Structure formats: structure tokens, C-alpha cells
């Protein structure tokens, strides 16, 4: 993995449906109308409902799983989120749009025997749009 620092992988495209947005709203209690009320949301500058920013961020594991032939650390017992250095929501994901993950490995270092820290730039791209929805620098811990 250390030799892969600087490399980028892409996931498959995934639709962010209204059902996905509504389910996230139910799970988090965030029922702001711009997410769950298509009629009222049409009257906003967004022109319809949009995904929650935190829904966009939470797509990371699913999109990572949809990277064909993704590199894996042999002997991994578990991986955990350690945190993020920064997260920026650059534009909303409208209901019905497709997104994909762009993962660039920034660092991979051993913290102690059997424990590795991986820092990845995670970008959520929106199909047909020049500007991404989100960019985050995310840190994971991998235990072997």
C-alpha cells in the first residue's frame, strides 16, 4: 500500500434517490424541507430536493466497496474510521443524480506493529457536473 501513495481509484456510479434521502432523514431526524418535500424544494434555488451533506459524506464506505479491483491490505482483521482533517461540501447532490467516489491515497504509515494509518482524499463527483459535491481528507486505521 505504501507504494500506492499518490494513486487514484474510481468507484462505479450510484444513484442518490429520493428514497435514499428520505431514509437518511429518518435515521438522523433531519427532515428539513429541502431534503424531503419535493414541492417546497422546487421553489428554492436548488429546484428540487437535495441530499444531506452528511449523507454525501456517509456514502464513502459504499462507494469504496464499488471500486473495481480496489487494493486491499492482506490479513486485515478490521478497519475503523479515525477522523477527518477537513470536509468541504462544494455543491449539493440533487435527488436522482448519480455520484461516484474518487479516492486518492495520500499517506500510508505504520503506527505500531499491526496497526496502519491510511489518509485518503475522498471526492464525490456528480455525473455530468464539473464541480464535485464534496472533498474530504479522511483517516482510517487498519489492523492486521
C-alpha positions as MATLAB code, in Angstrom:
seq = 'XXXXXXXXXXXXXXXXXXXXXXXXXXXXXXXXXXXXXXXXXXXXXXXXXXXXXXXXXXXXXXXXXXXXXXXXXXXXXXXXXXXXXXXXXXXXXXXXXXXXXXXXXXXXXXXXXXXXXXXXXXXXXXXXXXXXXXXXXXXXXXXX';
ca = [
       0.000    0.000    0.000;
       2.824    2.420    0.750;
       3.897    2.123   -2.897;
       0.388    3.185   -3.931;
       0.614    6.619   -2.264;
      -0.405    9.182   -4.864;
      -2.557    6.783   -6.873;
      -6.255    7.318   -7.553;
      -9.130    4.860   -7.939;
     -12.727    5.460   -9.062;
     -15.912    3.759   -7.941;
     -18.874    2.814  -10.033;
     -21.719    5.343  -10.321;
     -24.523    5.188   -7.722;
     -27.892    6.955   -7.859;
     -28.844    9.156   -4.908;
     -32.587    8.542   -4.950;
     -35.303   10.338   -3.033;
     -35.885    7.106   -1.110;
     -32.208    7.134   -0.020;
     -32.548   10.773    1.074;
     -35.805   10.091    2.961;
     -34.293    7.076    4.721;
     -31.289    9.165    5.795;
     -33.659   11.886    7.064;
     -35.498    9.295    9.149;
     -32.243    7.879   10.540;
     -30.859   11.294   11.532;
     -34.032   13.245   12.329;
     -33.061   15.910    9.768;
     -36.331   16.448    7.903;
     -35.583   19.930    6.581;
     -37.894   20.505    3.611;
     -35.037   20.958    1.114;
     -34.379   17.248    1.582;
     -37.830   15.687    1.937;
     -40.511   17.954    0.413;
     -40.214   17.988   -3.394;
     -42.960   20.607   -3.873;
     -41.496   23.164   -1.463;
     -37.951   22.389   -2.588;
     -38.908   23.249   -6.200;
     -39.297   26.861   -5.036;
     -35.695   27.079   -3.803;
     -32.595   27.892   -5.865;
     -31.944   24.110   -5.902;
     -35.094   23.493   -7.969;
     -35.864   20.283   -6.080;
     -34.775   18.151   -3.171;
     -31.113   17.649   -2.370;
     -29.155   15.092   -0.380;
     -27.950   15.986    3.090;
     -24.260   16.891    3.202;
     -23.734   14.188    5.803;
     -25.482   11.667    3.543;
     -22.965   12.555    0.837;
     -20.103   12.003    3.304;
     -21.632    8.749    4.556;
     -21.535    7.264    1.050;
     -17.770    6.739    1.468;
     -17.873    3.042    2.525;
     -20.417    2.092   -0.138;
     -18.519    3.896   -2.898;
     -15.203    2.430   -1.710;
     -16.762   -1.048   -1.958;
     -17.701   -0.245   -5.562;
     -14.109    0.369   -6.705;
     -13.315   -2.433   -9.149;
     -10.148   -4.307   -8.159;
      -9.578   -1.985   -5.183;
      -6.270   -2.551   -3.398;
      -6.661   -4.297   -0.042;
      -4.257   -4.873    2.813;
      -3.631   -8.607    3.155;
      -4.536  -10.036    6.530;
      -6.796   -7.158    7.580;
      -8.685   -8.004   10.767;
     -10.627   -4.736   10.876;
     -10.624   -1.151    9.740;
     -12.000    1.818   11.663;
     -12.618    5.472   10.947;
     -10.111    7.626   12.787;
     -11.353   11.033   11.667;
     -11.048   13.709    9.090;
      -8.651   16.584    8.574;
     -11.202   18.523    6.543;
     -14.540   18.168    4.802;
     -15.935   20.651    2.277;
     -19.402   20.487    0.702;
     -18.952   22.288   -2.620;
     -22.353   21.794   -4.227;
     -25.498   19.830   -3.439;
     -26.405   16.455   -4.888;
     -29.892   16.709   -6.349;
     -32.265   13.810   -5.899;
     -31.977   11.369   -8.793;
     -28.381   12.288   -9.692;
     -25.615    9.709   -9.895;
     -22.374   10.099   -7.958;
     -19.085    8.259   -7.783;
     -16.136    8.280   -5.420;
     -12.630    9.342   -6.387;
     -10.109    8.035   -3.852;
      -6.521    9.296   -3.804;
      -4.207    7.649   -1.288;
      -2.250   10.461    0.402;
      -0.360    8.534    3.091;
       0.029    5.024    4.477;
       2.191    4.531    7.517;
       2.671    2.032   10.300;
       1.684    3.499   13.669;
       2.708    0.420   15.685;
       3.115   -3.253   14.846;
      -0.085   -4.500   13.211;
      -1.682   -1.040   13.038;
      -1.530    1.118    9.913;
      -2.910    4.586    9.281;
      -4.251    5.493    5.871;
      -5.060    9.049    4.774;
      -7.230    9.366    1.683;
      -8.622   12.294   -0.270;
     -12.245   11.331   -0.936;
     -14.055   13.298   -3.629;
     -17.707   12.782   -4.541;
     -18.220   13.581   -8.211;
     -21.653   14.250   -9.708;
     -22.281   12.773  -13.139;
     -22.368   15.466  -15.811;
     -21.112   18.236  -13.489;
     -17.694   19.878  -13.445;
     -17.692   20.748   -9.748;
     -17.661   17.919   -7.180;
     -20.235   17.666   -4.431;
     -17.679   17.162   -1.675;
     -13.992   16.777   -0.932;
     -12.784   15.264    2.327;
      -9.436   14.199    3.696;
     -10.198   11.086    5.690;
      -8.085    8.981    8.047;
      -8.611    5.265    8.674;
      -6.848    2.801   10.901;
      -6.221   -0.715    9.585;
      -5.424   -3.577   11.942;
      -3.642   -6.704   10.664;
];
